[in-house]
Amino acid sequence: MREPLGLFPPQTQKLPPTRDIRQALADRDYAGAVAALDTIGMGIMQGERDIPLSQLFTWLDQFPAPYSRSPVVLGVRAWLSYEQMMPTRALLIVSELAAQCEEQLAGPEGPVASMWLMAARAFQGTLYESEGRNELSLRAYTQVRSLLSDFGFRTSTQALALEPEEAERLIALDHSGVCAVVIDALAMYQAASDRGGTARMAHHLGQHYLDRGEPSAARYWLERSLELRRGRRGELPLAYTLDSLGMCYAQLGLMNDAQAALDEAMRIATNVGSVLIQAHALSNLGDVYRDRNEFGAALELYRKSLALKEQMRDTFGLATTQLALATCFRRQREFGLSADAAAEAGTLLHGFGDPSLRATAVMHREIAGTLLGNDGARDRLARIVEEQAGSAKVRDEVLGQWYLALASHEASEAEGVRFHLDRAFTLAMRHRHLHLLAMEIPISSGLCKPAVEQAICPEALAGLVLRATPQGLAALLEHAPSAAKLVAAAGRLGEATALTVKMLGAFRVMRAGREIDLTAVRSQKAVSLLKFLVASRGKPVIREQILEAIWPEAAPEAADRSFEVTVSNLRKMLDPVAGPPLILRKGRGYLINPEVTLDVDVDRFVYHVERGNWWWQRGQTVPAVAEWQLAENSYRGDYLAEDPYDDWATAERERLRELYMELASRLGEQALCEKRYEEAIRWARQVLANDSIRDTAFRLLMRAHARQGNRAVALRDYRRYTEALARELGEEPAPETRELARLIRAGEVI
């Protein structure tokens, strides 16, 4: 994530002590308060302290003119506007600061004004660059370099951990001008052993590599920045780097590392009140879930990110998230929705200075159009890809060439397939984008057969196998069985035969996103046996336990014969052509083969509940609620709802139902806290549909109705609860429920 480029002299010594800003404002010592604010701002930037951003707003509002127009106050106000995702407002403020400083250059305050002018121009460059207004950013960054030279900060790149040739390459390929500034400043801060400044510039250099589609190089600099920022008292700069590092890890296919980095960024952002980082981290977490093919979870995170960006009027951020949605919809084969999201991104980007990002939006739209078979979409896609050739947007060219190859395959144009595939593979290998193509295999698996049979870029094919999801591997084997040698050589044959099992609600089994028709087994006992073995996954179950659970009333000999036939039928139905068998025998026991990757919705549900509870225990409401909502999306009904009378499933069904009701209650309580009363009522009723006398749900219902002003309805809820409790248990309501009813009758605030 791009943080504002802040350039100040190297910090060779600790900042001098200043007055406490609260006391200075209370005493109307505004000069002292400005000095204190300067120290606080520098401390935050250097990672020396954290201040809730809302507190900074409170202090800023207390400065009267002319102090409210001082460089310090204007600089902090511009940065906070950036944090609120209001780049236009930030640009207006920082432009005012720059103009003010230029007027003071010839006067006695010239040296200080020059320093603030350098900081203002660097910030302007960040804002222009983020909007793709490269001509303006280049102008701003050129003045920054000039000011650096004037201050005597020109430093040899020999002190820099970057080869001169590499520095020259980066500068030559950069159209915004930021790279030259960052390299100069990085050398300057390193030479002065300024830890905070070096960390900032390492972050910017890593972000620059990331923007150019070079995640391996980005990783080095971002991890270096992370190391420098770890352990400091102020965590906000750390959150910026963690967010960028999460994006970097995701592009490298390191999804667990990506999630860990983004989770930590979310925690810090929530603590300090940075909506900007929260919005970015939510969108980037959506990318992680999307690339795991967990599309429901990804869509939920994207929608949360869009809501924050809409709230803060972050048009550019809205566009980038719409582009992420376009990819998500495409991978779900929702090509019409993908085209719509890409078109929305293009509309949002109208008027922004970066033509390459608008071209990306158009390209995503035309890819969807090509998949839909729209007239002229393929030709338009070819033109866009040709225009993108040789630009910094290598990812776009790789993706465009891949789908042109698919279009050629569907048109039976063998030469076109070879040309576009070779181009896509060559670029992906050179720029480390094989992970990008691996994600596309499940929806473009028709390309697998010609790629394997014609041995187009064998090294790239082997790389795809290493990076593909289990769904992608299964699609590869389905369309190109001869790829089994590649998959086996990569040690991923087990993943290629992965099964997804839905046990919450209707029982379903899928491989590579395609549902397996269990009726073809022609035996309900076979389906029951599969359910029993999946429920016992991870440990063998002895034959006698299976017979007692599935054939409880059959004679032993008949049950034995039926069991053997059932196991044989299941293996025929579910064992892949290549890969490990689903059911193993181990001594007297049977189990699901541990080599088969099994994705069970029960595990996903429990995982998200526990993650949400972990965040909640640490006082982090936003990520906790996000996890609980992902868990709620997984709960499509009771555990094995179609088998209500199977005794062996009863205990697990009750455990999961109780877990779900606790989850729904917490979501309802949170909705109540946020004054979303109808939603709180819906959650309360959902709990009561499962447990008609649950006291916590009735109290939630009563409070929600009372806060809506419906005291009569709230008291009617109480009477209904009292009657149900007496009828079913012969008991009275708990004391806290009776007290709540008394407060509602008295009209007191609850």
Secondary structure, DSSP 8 states (H G I E B T S, - for coil): ------------S-------HHHHHHTT-HHHHHHHHHHHHHHHHHTS----HHHHHHHHTT--TTGGGSHHHHHHHHHHHHHTT-HHHHHHHHHHHHHHHHHHTTSTTHHHHHHHHHHHHHHHHHHHHHTT-HHHHHHHHHHHHHHHHHTT----GGGSSS-HHHHHHHHHH-SSSHHHHHHHHHHHHHHTT-HHHHHHHHHHHHHHHHHTT-HHHHHHHHHHHHHHHTT-S--HHHHHHHHHHHHHHHHTT-HHHHHHHHHHHHHHHHHHT-HHHHHHHHHHHHHHHHHTT-HHHHHHHHHHHHHHHHHTT-HHHHHHHHHHHHHHHHHTT-HHHHHHHHHHHHHHTTT-S-HHHHHHHHHHHHHHHHHHT-TTHHHHHHHHHHHHTTSS-HHHHHHHHHHHHHHHHHTT-HHHHHHHHHHHHHHHHHTT-HHHHHHHGGG-GGGHHHHHHTT-SHHHHHHHHHH--HHHHHHHHHH-GGGHHHHHHTT-HHHHT-EEEE-BSS-EEEETTEE--GGGG--HHHHHHHHHHHHTTTS-EEHHHHHHHHSTTS-HHHHHHHHHHHHHHHHHHHS-SSS--SEEEETTEEEE-TTS-EEEHHHHHHHHHHHHHHHHHTT-HHHHHHHHHHHHHH--SSBTTT-TT-HHHHHHHHHHHHHHHHHHHHHHHHHHHTT-HHHHHHHHHHHHHH-TT-HHHHHHHHHHHHHTT-HHHHHHHHHHHHHHHHHHHS----HHHHHHHHHHHHT---
